[in-house]
Amino acid sequence: MTVYIEDVLLENFLVTYLILTIVYMLVGQSQSKIRHILASVLGGAVALLYPLINISSVLLTLLKCAIGYIICLCAYKGTQKRQFLFYVLFLFTTAIYGGINLMISFAVFGSFDSGKLPTIAIVFVLMVVTYLLKQCQKTLYKKKNILNFVYDVVIKNDDKVVKARAYLDTGNVLVDPSANKPVALMGYKVFEKLCKNYCAINLITQNTNGLKNGHYIKVKTATGEDNILVFLVDSIEIKNSKQKICIKNPMFALSKVKITGLDCDVILNANYLSEVKNV
């Protein structure tokens, strides 16, 4: 009997801990480890009482919901609205985990009796699910942050107008030493549309005729130093759905490597950050 009690305590402690981990992640706000552990201990302890309570299944469900609310109050400190949101997410996540247990039990034993599953199997599966959900959350959060720095741009040069997507890269701090201007990067696809009169042979011979203030500068790369072509264009408009800004005579460099990721053909300079942060 002692072993059984210890198993129930351990299983429900770990399950409650994992559920709270996901709920903290969903609300985007963590609490102290002490609150997390105390709430998990409470969740494990009350599980021992359920088999001893002789009431209808409806009342038992209501009792579990009430105890779940107490667990959430112990786990999370915030406004009443935030606490209620935390509680709703706790119930939702608990239901998902319960469904996973039933699904595994049916797949293994052909029945929905999750009591047949060993504790270690349940905990292992829940740990895997928790890990996968956390990785998805990190990926989505990272993508959201990246998208905050993606803009639609319109580059104008003489009679050419090219629309593209641009990424504001805080790591791009390239400056043309002769003009003392920040340098953005553009891929060859945009360059070809913008400078149709500049033939490919000029790139091979490093002939800058036909480009405004066209010249080469040395930059440090992972393998040493390299010369890159820089030049001026008439303007670039950086915009989103709300507003736009226009930068006159910006300087660009032709990227020798293909710009990949988020379907962007232009990499804006970090010095543009102060100008576009309100765009």
N, C-alpha and C positions, 0 to 999 in steps of 0.2 A: 504493500500500500504506500509506503514511503517513496518508493521508486516512482510509482504512478503520480503522486503529488508533485514530486520534483520534475517529472516530465511535463506535466500540465503547466506548472509555473514557468519552466524554461521555454516551452513552446509559445505560450501566450505572451510572455515577456518579449521574446524576439519578434513575434508577429506584430505586436503593438508597436514595438520600436521601429520596425520597418514601415508600418503604415504611417506613423507620425513623421518619419523621414520623408516620405513622398508628399505628405500634406504640407510640411514646411516648405518643400520645394515648390509646390503648386501656389502657395500664397506668396512665395518670393521673400520670405522673412523667417529666419531661424531664431530659436530661443536658446536659452542657456542649456548646456548639457545636463545640468542638475534637473531642470524641469522635464527634459526629454526622458531621462532615466526614471524619475519618480513617477511620471505618468505611465511609463511602460511597466514598472513594478505594480502599480495599481491595476493595470489591465491584466497582468498575469495573476494577481491575487484574487480578483473578483471572479475569475474563471472557475476557481475552486468552489464557489458558492452556487453556481447555476444548477449543478446536478442535485443539490440539496433543497432547492426551492420547488415546492409542489403547487404550481399554479398553471393556469391555462397558457397555451402557446402565445396567445395574443398579449396577455399581461406580461409574460416573460419577455416578449419582443419589446414591449414598451419599457420594461425595466432595463433591458440592455441599452436601449436608446438613451435613457436617463443617465445610466452609468457612463455611457460613452460621452455624454455632455460634460460630466464631471471630469472625466479623463482629459477632455479638451481644455477645460478651464485650468486644469493642473499643468497642461503642456504648453499652453499659449496665453500670453498676457497682451491684451490690446483693447481697442474699443469694442463696444457691444456688437457692432456690425461686423468687425473683423473676426471676433470670436465666433459669431454665428456662421460666418463664411467658413471658418476653420472647421467648425462642427459638421457642416454640410459636406465639405470635402472629405472629412474623416469617415462619415457614413458611406459616401460614394466609393472611396478607396477600399473600405472594408468589404463592401459588396463585390467589388472587382476581385479582391483576393479570395473571397469565399467562392466566387464562380470559378476561379482558376483551380482551387482545390477540388471542386466537384467535377470539373472537366478532366483533371488528372485521374481522379478516382474512377470515373467511368471508363477512361481509356485503358487503365491498368486492370481493374477488377470487374468491369462491366456493370457497375452499379454506382449510385450517387452517395454511397456511404463513405464520407471522407475520413471516418474514424478508422478505416482499415489502413490508411496511409501512415507509415512510420513518421515520427516527429522530425527526424533529420531530413527526410525527403521533402516534407512540407516547407521547412525552414530554408532548405537549399533552393527550392523552386522560387520561393518568395524573394530570396536574396538575389537570384538571377533576374527576376522581373524588376525588382527595385533598381538594380544596376542598369538594366537596359533603359528604364524610364528616365533615370538620371542622365544617361548619355544622350537620350533624345532631347531632354530639356537643355542640356549644355549646347547641343548642336543648334537648336532653335534659337536659343539666346544669342549665340555667336552670330548666327545668320541675321537676326534682327539688328544687332549692333552694327554689322557690316552694312546692311541696307540703309541705315541711318546716314551713311556716308556715300551713298550712290545718288547721282544726280543726272538729269537730262541736260545735255549741253548742245549749243548751236555754235559752231565755229565758222567765222566768215573771213574770207581772204580774197580780195579783189571781187570778182563776180561769182565766186564759188561759195556755196553754203552747205555745210555738212552737219547733219544731226547725228549724235552718238550718245552713248551712256558713259559716264565718267565716275571714277572712284576717287574720293579724297583720301589720299594715303598720307597719314601723319609721319610715315617713315621716309617719304620723298622730300628731302630738304636740299635738292640739287639747285645750285645757283650758278648762273653764268658770271664768271669773274670779270669779264670785260665790260659787260653791261650792268653788272650788279643787280640782276633781276632773277626772281624765282623761275625755275624751268619745270614745266609740266611735260608729260610723255604722251606720245600718241603712237598707235600701232600703224603698220604699213597700209592697212586697208583705208584708214581715214586719211593718211598722208597722200595716198594715190588719188583719192577723190579731190583733195584740197589743192594739190599741186600737180595737176595733170600735165602741165607744160615742162615739168622737171622729169626728164627721162631717167630710166634705171641706170644707164651708162654713167651718168653723173655721180651716182652713189659709189660706183666702183672707182672712179677717178678722183673722187672727193672734190668735184667741181661744184661750187655753190652758186654759180650764176643762175639767176631766176628766182632766188630766194631772198626775202627781205632780211638783211643783216645775217645772212647765212654764213656760218663758220663752224669749225670743229673745236671742241673742248675735250680735255682729258678728264676722265673720271676713274675712280678706283673701283675695281670689280673683285670678285672672289678669287680670280686668277691673276690679278695684277692691275695694269692700267689699260684703258682703251679710249679711242677717240670716238665721240658721238657727234652727230650733226645737230646743230641747234639753229633756230630761225624764228623770226617774228611772223605773226599773222595779224590781221586787222582787229579782230575782237573775238571774245568768247562769252556767250551767255550761259549762265549757270542757273538752273531753275528747277522748281518742283511744282506741285499743283497750286501752291499758294502765291508765290512771288518769284522774281528772278533778279539777278544782278548782272551787270555787264562789265567786263574787264577789257580795257583798250590795250592794244598792242602787247598781248601776252607772248611770252617766249615758250617755244616747244622744242623738245628733242625727239628725234625719231628713234623709237625703241628697236633695238636689234633683236630682241626676243619677243615672241608672241605674247601679248597680254591676255591672260586667261583668267577665268573666274567671274561669275556674275554677268557675263556677256558685256563686259566693259572694254572699250577700245581706247580710252583715255585715262591717264592717271594724273590727277590734279596734284599740285604742290602743296605741302603742308602750310606754306605761307598764306594760302587762300583761306585757311580755316577761319580767321577772324572776319573775313568778308562774307563767307557763306554760312556761318553758324546760325544765322537767323533766317536763312532761306527756307 
